[in-house]
């Protein structure tokens, strides 16, 4: 069987970094595409349909923040942010607009490759689950989630501003009602790998899901189990 190479799109205006990433990515047999400004990055993503995107924040023409928002309008593949902006606020902002991971410059290329491979493995697991006809629809009280469409409805209305990882997280919790999960387990089950940046990303996504999916008199809530993790508790 011929193995099809995965496509990686690198959007970064630093050509030295691009050359380094090219060497390491091609050594892993990836097909690599490059864009050196935000506008070209968005257009190239539409053209080459990558399996994963490495995205810088400080870009000419269109910033990485805006590029990420534009990409999330038509693409669901993993997006890993590459940036020298290493504050927790920057990381949270990146996650909130749809990024899946965050690598701070200067970085070790082997770490980037490890993260790329981890995200791609997770993507393959998701596809395998769909192909094996795993449960892809859950519903309880006023909320329903269709993973084929990545569609969440609250009180019969589609919630359009949920990010892909927020949908996946909510789906997992709703499919496993009243079970307590540690942050580490949620990272493993939803993100599919050991998150290098720590467990804060779970807290950020939980907070966002609560804000977007809370309504009056609903019969469930996402509860914090102090010093342990979270659970979706039904009433």
N, C-alpha and C positions, 0 to 999 in steps of 0.2 A: 504494500500500500504506500502510495506517495503521500508524504506529509506536507501539507500546505503551510508555508511560512506565515506567521502572524505579522500583521502590519502595525508598526509603531510610528506615530506622528510626534515629532519633537518641535515645539513652538518656542523658540528662544533666540534672541538677537545676539547672543554671545557665541560667535562661531568657534572659538576655542573649546567651549563646553560641548558644542554640537559635534565637533570632531572626536572628542574623547568618548562621548556617548555612542557615536557611530561605530567606533572600534569595538566597544564592549557589546553593543546590541547585535552587530553583525556576527561577532564570535558566538552569539547564542542563536544564530541563524534567523534573526528577525529581518523582515523587510522594512527598511527605515526611510521615512520621509522627513523633510525639514522645511520649516517656514520661519523667517526671521522677523516677521512683524505680525501683529494680531489679526489684521484684515486678511492677509494671505493665509494665516493659520486656519481661520474659519472656512475660507473657500477650499483650501486643500483637504480639510476634513470631509467636506461634501464630496470631493472628487475621489479620494482614495479609500474612504470608508475604513478608517483604522480600527484595530482591535483594542488599542489603548493609546492615550495621549499623555505626553509629558509637557507640561505647560508652565512657562515662566510668567511672573506677574508683571515685572517692569518691562513692557514691550512698547515699541513704536506704534503709532497710529491708533491702535486699540489696546487698552491695558488687559493684562491677564484676567483681572476680575470680570471685565465686560466680555472677554472672549469665552470664559467659562459659562457665563449666563447664556450667551448666544448658542454655544455648543449644546447646552442642555435642552434647547428647544427642538433639536432634531437628532440627538445622539445619546445613547445610554451606556456607552463603553466607559471603563474606568478612566478617570482623569487624575493624574498625580501632579500636584503643583511643585514647581522648582523655584525657590526664591531665597534671597538673603534676608528677607523680612521674617524674623523669627519670634516675634512676640506672640503670646497666647491669643491676643485679639485678632492678629492676622490669620492665625491658624483657624480660629473659630469662624471668621468671615469666609475663608476659603471653603470650609466644610458646609457652611450654611448656603452658599450659592451653588453647591453641587459637586465640589471636588470630593474625591474618595480618599486622598492621602496627601501628605505634605512633606517635602524633603527640603531641608535648609542647606543653602550654599555657604561655604564650600562643602561638598559631599564626597563620600567615597563611592566611586562608580559601581563597585560590587554591591553596595547596599541598594542602589537604585535598581540594579538588575534583579536583586532578590525580591524587591517590592513588585517590580514588573511581573516577574514569574508568579508571584503569589496571587496578584490580582487576576492574571489570566487563568490560573488554575481555578479560582473561584468562579470566573465566568463560565468555564467549562462545566463545573459542577452544577451551576444553575441551568445550563442548557440540558445536561444529562437528566436533571430532575424533571424538566418539562417533557423530554422525550420519553421518559419512563412513566408519563401520566401521573406524576405525583399531584397531590392536592394543590390547586392553584387558585382556589376561591374560598374565602371564609367570610362569615357573616355573623354578627351578634348585635341584638338590640338595634341601635340606630346607625351602625357602621358596617360597611361591606368592602371587601378588597378583592379585586380581580387581578392576579399577577400576570395573566396573559396580556392584559392591556396596561398594566401598571396604573390601575384606576382605583381610587379610593372614594367612596361615597359616604357622606355624613348627612343623615336625615334626608336621604334621597338625592342630595346634590353632590356633584363631582367636586372634590377639593383639588384645585389645579396647581397650587404652589408647593406641593410636597416634593421633596427631592427623592431620587431613586433609593438612596440608603434609608431614608425615612419611611418610604413605602415598605421596603424589605423588613425593617425593624418592626414596624407596626404589624405586618403580616405574621412575623414569627411570634410575637407576643400574643396576638389574637388567636393564632392556631394552637397556642399552648397556654390557655387561660388558667389562672390561679397557680401557676408554677413560678417559683422564684429562680431567677438567673443572676449569676454574678456578672459584673462587667466583662470579665475575661471570657466567660462562656458566650455572652452576646457578641463579642468581637469575633470569636471563632465561628459562631453559627451564622451571623449576618455578614461580617466582613470576610470571613473565611480564612483568616490568617492571624498571626500574632502581630497586633498593631504596634509598630515601632515607636510611635509617638505617645504611647500611654493610653489609659482608659478614659481620659477626659472627653474624647470624641463621643463616647456613649452618652455621657451626661448632656452634651450639647444637643445631640439628636433627640434624646428623650424630652428635653425642655422644648424643643421646636415642635415635636409631635403633639405634646400636651397643648401648646398654644394654638395649634391649627385644628385639633380634633376634640375640642372640649365644647360641650353644649349643655343646656339646662336639662336636668332630670334624666340624664342618661344612666344606664344601669351598669356601667363599668368605669374603671379609672386605672391609670398606670400609677402604681404605688411605689414609693421608694422604701426599700427595706434597709434601714440604716446599717452601715458596716457590712452589708451583704451585696445588694444589687437592686433589681427591679422585678415587678410582676404586673401583669394585667389582671386585675381582680374584678370579678363579676359580682353583682349584687343580687 
